[in-house]
Amino acid sequence: MSVPPIVAFTNVVKRYGDGPVVLDGVCFDAAPGDFISLIGPSGCGKSTILRLIAGLSPVTSGSLTIDGRTPEAAAAELAFVFQEPTLLPWLNVGHNVEVAQQLRGVPAPARAAARRRALELVRLTGRESAFPRQLSGGQKMRVSLARALTLEPKILLLDEPFGALDEMTREHLNEELLDIRQQQAWTTFFVTHSVAEAVFLSNRIFVMSANPGRIHREVQVDFPYPRTEATRRSRPYHDLVSEVSRLLRSVEST
C-alpha cells in the first residue's frame, strides 16, 4: 500500500486581496519524511507556500490538505523557523526556547524537559542562562531551531534560516540540521536562494518560476543520507548543483 501524502497541493491559486496572482496551479504531494527545498527568483511565491502550509493565509482556490485535514486543523503539528531568529532579547536562551510551548499552555515540568532535549539536539547545553546579545548569529539560529523542536512537529517549515550567516557557519548548520532530522524524522519544507544548500539538504527540489509563481521543474536528489563534507566534494554533487543552477538561470531569464 502506498503511504498517503502528508501535504497535498491540488491546483492551488493564491492572491492577496485584489492584487496579482502570486501562485497559480501549484500541484504536488509530499510524503512523510521528505525534505523539499523551494528555490527560485524573488517574488515567485516560495515563502507563500510555507505560509499556506502553516495556515497563516488561506488558499484563494484549489485544495490544500495537511495529513488529510485543513492547515488550520493541523496547525499543532507544524513548527516554523524564520530567516531572523526572532528571539526575545529580555529572555535568556532557556526561556526563549520554552516560549512556544508556554503559549500552548504546556505545564512547566514538561516545558523544562523539552527544553533540555532540544538544547542537547542543537548542541547548546550549558547556554541556558545566556542572553541573545551574548550569542553569535549561528547560536541564535540554533536557539530558534530548538524552540521549534520543542513542539515535536511532524512538519518543519524553514524560511531561509541560514541566509544571513557566513558560508562556513551555514555549511556546519546544514550538517547539524540533517543530523537532527535523522533523529526527529520530520517532513521539511526549506526556502533558500542557495542552490548548493538545496542540493546538499534535500531529496526533492522545486525550481519555481515567477509572475505568477509556478513549480517549473522538480529535481530528485538521490544522494544517500547522512550527507557530509565528502558529499560536497563529490563529482555527482557538483554536477547536480550545475544542473539546478542552469534551471534557475532559465526561469530567471524569462
Kinemage of the C-alpha trace (Angstrom):
@kinemage 1
@onewidth
@group {chain A} dominant
@subgroup {mainchain}
@vectorlist {calphas} color= white
{ca met a 1} P 0.000 0.000 0.000
{ca ser a 2} L 1.255 3.477 -0.817
{ca val a 3} L 1.621 5.931 2.053
{ca pro a 4} L -0.878 8.837 1.898
{ca pro a 5} L 0.772 12.222 1.383
{ca ile a 6} L 1.289 14.339 4.470
{ca val a 7} L 0.927 17.534 2.398
{ca ala a 8} L -1.137 17.724 -0.801
{ca phe a 9} L -1.499 20.780 -3.055
{ca thr a 10} L -4.090 20.457 -5.820
{ca asn a 11} L -4.364 23.310 -8.337
{ca val a 12} L -3.678 25.881 -5.633
{ca val a 13} L -4.074 29.534 -6.611
{ca lys a 14} L -3.142 32.329 -4.233
{ca arg a 15} L -3.643 36.073 -4.472
{ca tyr a 16} L -3.689 38.689 -1.726
{ca gly a 17} L -6.855 40.781 -1.899
{ca asp a 18} L -7.271 42.336 -5.323
{ca gly a 19} L -3.567 42.016 -6.109
{ca pro a 20} L -1.980 39.885 -8.822
{ca val a 21} L -1.914 36.096 -8.671
{ca val a 22} L 1.053 35.032 -6.523
{ca leu a 23} L 0.721 31.265 -7.060
{ca asp a 24} L -1.048 29.638 -9.976
{ca gly a 25} L -1.923 25.967 -10.373
{ca val a 26} L 0.511 24.589 -7.782
{ca cys a 27} L 0.228 20.796 -7.552
{ca phe a 28} L 2.384 18.385 -5.554
{ca asp a 29} L 2.250 15.703 -2.885
{ca ala a 30} L 4.810 15.451 -0.086
{ca ala a 31} L 5.447 12.081 1.528
{ca pro a 32} L 6.250 11.730 5.239
{ca gly a 33} L 9.965 12.345 5.718
{ca asp a 34} L 10.504 14.322 2.514
{ca phe a 35} L 12.987 17.184 2.618
{ca ile a 36} L 11.754 19.604 -0.055
{ca ser a 37} L 13.684 22.743 -0.930
{ca leu a 38} L 11.975 25.599 -2.754
{ca ile a 39} L 14.247 27.698 -4.928
{ca gly a 40} L 13.509 30.399 -7.471
{ca pro a 41} L 13.638 34.134 -8.182
{ca ser a 42} L 12.412 36.663 -5.634
{ca gly a 43} L 8.642 37.021 -5.730
{ca cys a 44} L 7.931 33.537 -7.082
{ca gly a 45} L 5.901 32.520 -4.017
{ca lys a 46} L 8.343 30.302 -2.105
{ca ser a 47} L 7.536 31.838 1.275
{ca thr a 48} L 3.846 31.979 0.368
{ca ile a 49} L 3.811 28.183 0.032
{ca leu a 50} L 5.153 27.921 3.587
{ca arg a 51} L 2.554 30.389 4.847
{ca leu a 52} L -0.240 28.369 3.226
{ca ile a 53} L 1.012 25.126 4.792
{ca ala a 54} L 1.204 26.828 8.183
{ca gly a 55} L -2.360 28.087 7.882
{ca leu a 56} L -1.184 31.709 8.151
{ca ser a 57} L -3.022 32.583 4.937
{ca pro a 58} L -5.843 30.779 3.097
{ca val a 59} L -5.662 29.476 -0.467
{ca thr a 60} L -7.698 31.509 -2.956
{ca ser a 61} L -8.793 28.423 -4.872
{ca gly a 62} L -7.809 24.800 -5.198
{ca ser a 63} L -7.189 22.375 -2.353
{ca leu a 64} L -4.515 22.088 0.321
{ca thr a 65} L -4.573 19.348 2.945
{ca ile a 66} L -2.160 18.565 5.778
{ca asp a 67} L -2.347 14.928 6.810
{ca gly a 68} L -5.855 14.855 5.333
{ca arg a 69} L -7.040 17.957 7.197
{ca thr a 70} L -7.134 21.685 6.675
{ca pro a 71} L -3.958 23.599 7.572
{ca glu a 72} L -5.820 25.267 10.446
{ca ala a 73} L -6.838 21.902 11.903
{ca ala a 74} L -3.274 20.581 11.614
{ca ala a 75} L -1.527 23.701 12.964
{ca ala a 76} L -0.421 21.999 16.194
{ca glu a 77} L 1.684 19.547 14.178
{ca leu a 78} L 3.788 22.233 12.476
{ca ala a 79} L 6.684 24.458 13.502
{ca phe a 80} L 8.090 27.464 11.616
{ca val a 81} L 11.674 28.773 11.641
{ca phe a 82} L 12.089 32.185 10.036
{ca gln a 83} L 15.085 33.905 8.446
{ca glu a 84} L 15.576 36.020 11.565
{ca pro a 85} L 15.882 34.133 14.871
{ca thr a 86} L 13.107 36.328 16.422
{ca leu a 87} L 14.429 35.846 19.945
{ca leu a 88} L 13.087 37.957 22.791
{ca pro a 89} L 16.105 39.996 23.974
{ca trp a 90} L 14.926 40.243 27.599
{ca leu a 91} L 14.698 36.447 27.963
{ca asn a 92} L 17.632 34.084 28.309
{ca val a 93} L 18.177 31.111 25.999
{ca gly a 94} L 16.229 28.680 28.171
{ca his a 95} L 13.162 30.881 28.382
{ca asn a 96} L 13.328 31.723 24.658
{ca val a 97} L 13.286 28.008 23.865
{ca glu a 98} L 10.238 27.485 26.091
{ca val a 99} L 8.156 30.358 24.685
{ca ala a 100} L 6.324 28.387 22.004
{ca gln a 101} L 5.294 25.668 24.448
{ca gln a 102} L 4.298 28.232 27.050
{ca leu a 103} L 1.941 29.848 24.530
{ca arg a 104} L 0.344 26.434 24.022
{ca gly a 105} L -0.209 26.017 27.749
{ca val a 106} L 2.298 23.199 28.297
{ca pro a 107} L 2.985 22.718 32.046
{ca ala a 108} L 6.358 23.908 33.376
{ca pro a 109} L 7.889 20.450 34.093
{ca ala a 110} L 7.126 19.258 30.541
{ca arg a 111} L 8.491 22.517 29.113
{ca ala a 112} L 11.734 22.098 31.028
{ca ala a 113} L 12.196 18.523 29.815
{ca ala a 114} L 11.530 19.525 26.213
{ca arg a 115} L 13.919 22.472 26.555
{ca arg a 116} L 16.725 20.213 27.771
{ca arg a 117} L 16.188 17.739 24.913
{ca ala a 118} L 16.059 20.476 22.272
{ca leu a 119} L 19.159 22.284 23.523
{ca glu a 120} L 21.039 18.996 23.545
{ca leu a 121} L 19.993 18.346 19.934
{ca val a 122} L 21.254 21.749 18.758
{ca arg a 123} L 24.429 21.487 20.892
{ca leu a 124} L 23.701 24.396 23.188
{ca thr a 125} L 23.599 22.537 26.502
{ca gly a 126} L 25.025 24.802 29.177
{ca arg a 127} L 23.988 28.053 27.477
{ca glu a 128} L 20.500 28.260 29.018
{ca ser a 129} L 21.396 31.361 31.055
{ca ala a 130} L 22.944 33.325 28.175
{ca phe a 131} L 21.018 36.204 26.592
{ca pro a 132} L 20.651 36.719 22.827
{ca arg a 133} L 23.143 39.619 22.840
{ca gln a 134} L 25.797 37.165 24.068
{ca leu a 135} L 25.309 34.724 21.175
{ca ser a 136} L 26.771 34.510 17.690
{ca gly a 137} L 24.483 34.500 14.659
{ca gly a 138} L 24.765 30.739 14.348
{ca gln a 139} L 23.968 30.223 18.024
{ca lys a 140} L 20.895 32.441 17.766
{ca met a 141} L 19.625 30.339 14.866
{ca arg a 142} L 20.233 27.183 16.911
{ca val a 143} L 18.059 28.647 19.671
{ca ser a 144} L 15.325 29.402 17.132
{ca leu a 145} L 15.528 25.831 15.847
{ca ala a 146} L 15.460 24.440 19.389
{ca arg a 147} L 12.305 26.441 20.112
{ca ala a 148} L 10.638 24.840 17.069
{ca leu a 149} L 11.805 21.356 18.058
{ca thr a 150} L 10.171 21.582 21.495
{ca leu a 151} L 6.848 21.380 19.651
{ca glu a 152} L 7.797 17.934 18.265
{ca pro a 153} L 6.460 18.841 14.821
{ca lys a 154} L 5.521 16.434 12.078
{ca ile a 155} L 6.266 19.205 9.577
{ca leu a 156} L 9.085 21.717 9.904
{ca leu a 157} L 8.953 24.889 7.804
{ca leu a 158} L 12.203 26.817 7.359
{ca asp a 159} L 12.232 30.151 5.509
{ca glu a 160} L 15.861 30.957 4.617
{ca pro a 161} L 17.023 30.257 8.175
{ca phe a 162} L 20.737 30.383 7.320
{ca gly a 163} L 20.660 33.115 4.679
{ca ala a 164} L 22.339 35.774 6.831
{ca leu a 165} L 25.193 33.550 8.042
{ca asp a 166} L 28.695 33.213 6.662
{ca glu a 167} L 29.386 30.236 4.408
{ca met a 168} L 31.301 28.101 6.909
{ca thr a 169} L 28.685 28.555 9.637
{ca arg a 170} L 25.942 27.850 7.117
{ca glu a 171} L 27.526 24.607 5.960
{ca his a 172} L 28.086 23.476 9.541
{ca leu a 173} L 24.447 24.167 10.440
{ca asn a 174} L 23.297 22.333 7.309
{ca glu a 175} L 25.098 19.239 8.569
{ca glu a 176} L 23.673 19.668 12.082
{ca leu a 177} L 20.157 20.084 10.691
{ca leu a 178} L 20.434 16.765 8.847
{ca asp a 179} L 21.848 15.075 11.954
{ca ile a 180} L 18.817 16.229 13.959
{ca arg a 181} L 16.461 15.175 11.168
{ca gln a 182} L 17.840 11.634 11.367
{ca gln a 183} L 16.582 11.555 14.965
{ca gln a 184} L 13.325 13.512 14.550
{ca ala a 185} L 12.177 12.445 11.042
{ca trp a 186} L 10.017 15.470 10.257
{ca thr a 187} L 8.787 16.360 6.791
{ca thr a 188} L 10.667 19.515 5.845
{ca phe a 189} L 9.963 22.473 3.558
{ca phe a 190} L 13.020 24.681 3.169
{ca val a 191} L 13.182 28.010 1.320
{ca thr a 192} L 16.623 29.034 0.116
{ca his a 193} L 18.385 31.090 -2.549
{ca ser a 194} L 21.425 28.799 -2.403
{ca val a 195} L 21.492 26.017 -4.985
{ca ala a 196} L 24.366 24.291 -3.181
{ca glu a 197} L 22.398 24.302 0.086
{ca ala a 198} L 19.280 22.919 -1.597
{ca val a 199} L 21.217 20.074 -3.226
{ca phe a 200} L 23.038 19.202 -0.011
{ca leu a 201} L 19.927 19.078 2.179
{ca ser a 202} L 17.070 17.832 0.030
{ca asn a 203} L 15.709 14.692 -1.522
{ca arg a 204} L 13.446 16.873 -3.727
{ca ile a 205} L 13.982 20.381 -5.104
{ca phe a 206} L 11.200 22.506 -6.599
{ca val a 207} L 12.577 25.097 -9.015
{ca met a 208} L 9.937 27.831 -9.202
{ca ser a 209} L 9.186 30.457 -11.820
{ca ala a 210} L 7.602 33.844 -11.120
{ca asn a 211} L 4.762 36.095 -12.333
{ca pro a 212} L 2.786 34.096 -11.336
{ca gly a 213} L 4.565 31.538 -9.162
{ca arg a 214} L 4.570 28.001 -10.501
{ca ile a 215} L 6.660 24.878 -9.978
{ca his a 216} L 8.764 24.930 -13.140
{ca arg a 217} L 10.634 21.694 -12.506
{ca glu a 218} L 11.124 19.105 -9.780
{ca val a 219} L 14.631 17.712 -9.321
{ca gln a 220} L 15.193 14.463 -7.441
{ca val a 221} L 18.301 14.293 -5.241
{ca asp a 222} L 19.324 10.668 -4.802
{ca phe a 223} L 22.454 11.032 -2.664
{ca pro a 224} L 22.176 8.817 0.412
{ca tyr a 225} L 21.861 10.198 3.917
{ca pro a 226} L 23.768 11.012 6.073
{ca arg a 227} L 25.478 13.662 3.966
{ca thr a 228} L 28.860 15.040 4.917
{ca glu a 229} L 31.673 17.222 3.647
{ca ala a 230} L 32.593 14.294 1.395
{ca thr a 231} L 29.207 14.729 -0.303
{ca arg a 232} L 30.106 18.336 -1.147
{ca arg a 233} L 33.417 17.246 -2.666
{ca ser a 234} L 31.872 14.557 -4.879
{ca arg a 235} L 31.501 14.915 -8.639
{ca pro a 236} L 27.785 13.928 -8.673
{ca tyr a 237} L 27.068 16.696 -6.150
{ca his a 238} L 28.829 19.333 -8.267
{ca asp a 239} L 27.118 18.059 -11.412
{ca leu a 240} L 23.682 18.361 -9.792
{ca val a 241} L 24.471 21.859 -8.451
{ca ser a 242} L 25.336 22.844 -12.029
{ca glu a 243} L 22.118 21.299 -13.379
{ca val a 244} L 19.885 23.072 -10.843
{ca ser a 245} L 21.779 26.327 -11.436
{ca arg a 246} L 21.048 26.067 -15.162
{ca leu a 247} L 17.359 25.503 -14.450
{ca leu a 248} L 17.310 28.503 -12.116
{ca arg a 249} L 19.013 30.737 -14.684
{ca ser a 250} L 16.480 29.635 -17.299
{ca val a 251} L 13.498 30.752 -15.170
{ca glu a 252} L 15.204 33.984 -14.100
{ca ser a 253} L 15.760 34.966 -17.723
{ca thr a 254} L 12.121 34.560 -18.733
